[in-house]
Amino acid sequence: MKSAALKGLSVLLLSSFLAGCQSTETKEVENTPEAETKAVTNESSKSEQNHSHTHDEDAERIYSGYFEDSQVQDRALSDWEGDWQSVYPYLLDGTLDEVFEHKAQQNGDKTAEEYKAYYDIGYKTNTERIVIEGNNVTFYENGKAFTGEYEADGYEILNYEAGNRGVRFIFKLTELADKLPQYIQFSDHSISPTKADHYHIYWGDDRKALLEEVTNWPTYFPSDLDGHTIAHDMIAH
């Protein structure tokens, strides 16, 4: 592992494909992806309950950004396959206001208006939709589609000042083309192969510089979900 200092504020979010894994450091204002709480449902025996509880705690710690380097595994683009919509329009039209009100009541460190302003910077994007199919990624901006083929380019582990960490899974454009970013980096709170239910994404042409982007993290949920369902999912997490 290589260590390097990344300056800035953070919110945070294959063996043969792995191009390299580096450990870097940055400052953190808020761990944007909140810890996910999952109920223990196995009641068949006390030992099984304890096992489930332990597994549940491990999952919550990983989701919150506490894990060992050895737990990180390579991931393929298929983990993010699907048709995805940006949540930014729901922030603009007020659908997510209940999320910010909930955060204000729960945390007490910001008002709902301050939370909304914070996430306005984080979610901001002109790319309203992303479709990932096979190795192809299609970006939709103002109704226009731009498609490129991407290949795995390793992952980076980011160490935050607050003590937690995050992983960016990186993919590189196979053939340079206008209107397409050379690199895309996914952060979805998972550190091993699994199907994403939402994600934060970073894109640009400078792999290293892109890792320093920690204030703008366009966020995408499945396109078949309506805004209120997305808001309730955010509150639940």
C-alpha positions, 0 to 999 in steps of 0.5 A, a space after each residue: 500500500 502507498 500512503 499519500 495525503 489528500 487535502 479537502 473536506 470529505 463526505 465521504 462513498 478485480 484480482 486479475 483486473 486490479 491495477 493497484 490499491 493505494 491508501 490515502 488520507 483526507 479530512 472529513 466533514 461528515 460521513 455522508 452515507 449513514 450507517 445502515 441498520 439491519 434487524 436480526 431475524 434469526 430466532 431459531 437458537 441463541 447461538 444463531 442469534 449471536 452469530 447473526 448479530 455479530 454479522 450484522 454489526 460487521 456489516 454496519 461497521 463496514 457501511 460506516 467505513 470501518 474495515 481492514 485492508 484485507 477485507 476489500 475485494 475486487 469488483 466488476 462493473 456488473 455490480 453497478 449494472 442497471 438504469 439509474 437516476 440522479 437524486 438531484 432533481 428531487 432535492 431541487 423540487 423539495 421531495 427530499 426536504 423531509 430527509 433534511 428535516 429528519 437529519 436536523 432532528 436526529 443529529 442536531 448539528 445543522 438546521 434542515 436548511 443547512 443540510 439542504 445546502 450541504 447536499 445541494 453541493 454534494 448531489 449537484 449534477 447535469 447528468 440526470 441518468 446513467 445506464 450501465 450495461 455490460 462494459 458500456 456506460 451511457 451518460 444522459 445530459 439534457 436528454 443527450 446520450 453519450 456511451 463509452 466502454 470502460 474497464 477495471 482500473 483497480 481501487 483506492 482506499 481513502 483514510 479519513 481524518 475522523 477515523 473511518 475509511 472509504 473505497 473508490 472502485 475505478 474504471 477507465 475508458 478503453 478508448 478516448 472519446 469526446 463528452 466522456 470522462 476518462 475515469 469513473 469512480 464508484 463509492 457505495 459503502 460496500 467493499 466486496 462484490 455485491 449488487 449496488 442499490 444506490 451509489 455515489 460517483 465521481 468522474 473526470 480525466 485525471 485519476 489522481 486528482 479525482 480522488 481528491 474530489 470530496 465535496 461533490 458526489 452525484 448520487 444515483 438510485 434505480 430509475 424505477 423508484 419515485 422520489 418519495 420512495 428514495 426519500 424514505 430509503 434515505 431516512 431509513 439509512 
